[in-house]
């Protein structure tokens, strides 16, 4: 019941085409789009990291994990209540609204035209889209973006956790090294 009362003030459900009226501000908002993040712990970690990096708004697809799932709330460590969040039913339409308002929207996706993140100039108008833990972003979402970026990884590395990917995209001057110990537990080291 406590969480039900808090939902009203920090999260709104809108159509992708309604986003324009929310993001029109004097200074650009720092925005991240999460498309299909279904693991509540990952979503909570993304929320917590976005807050730590100074984001103003998260745009979540309707099929993301519930932001009020106990695992999401626990992983977000209070950051859930410091960020504005919009849940949209049409991510490509939301991307179009962002672009119409001057944002450069980049998919974090492996495709033939993706540029390495360390060669891309992140600006106040840059928005990154991160996708589902197992399937990434849909072709429709990638096509709606202005382009794609990839995070260069060591040969043989398969992928990054969504939260690590988000952190690396938003803090490109920081190196994230993800390794696993002998028990299979993720060990992350961050170097400035």
C-alpha positions, 0 to 999 in steps of 0.5 A: 500500500505504501508503494501504491501511494508513491507511484503517483508522484514519480511515475507516469504512463503515457503514449510515446507521442505525449512525451514531447510535452513532458521533455520541453524544458529550458535546459535539456534533460538528461534522459535514458531509455530502457526498452524491455529490461525484464529483470527487476534487479537489473532495472533497480541497478539501472535506476540507481546508476542513473541517479548517481550519474545525474539523470533527470528522467528514465523512459521505460517501455511498458514491458520493463519490470515493474518499478515497484517490484520489491527487487527493483525497489531494493536494488534502486536503493532509494533512487527510485524516488529521486528520478522522474520516470515515464512508462511509454507504450511505443518506444519508437514514437517516444524516440521520434518525440525526443528527436523532434525536440533536438535530442540525438538518440543512440541505440546501444546495439551491435550492428554494422553501422554502430560506432565505438562509444569511445569515438562518439561525442556525448552531449547534453542532448544525447539519449541512449537506449539500452535493451533487454538482457537477452535479446537487446533492442528490436530492429524497429527501435534501432532504426528509429534511433539516429545511430548506434554505439557499441562498447568496445570489449575484449575479444571473447567477451559476449556482453555486458550487464544492462546496468554496466552498459548504461554506466559505461554509455553515460560515463565514457571517460570511465573504464568499467572492467567486469570479471567473475570470481571462481564462484561465478559472482560478478566483480566490477572494477571502475577506473577513472 
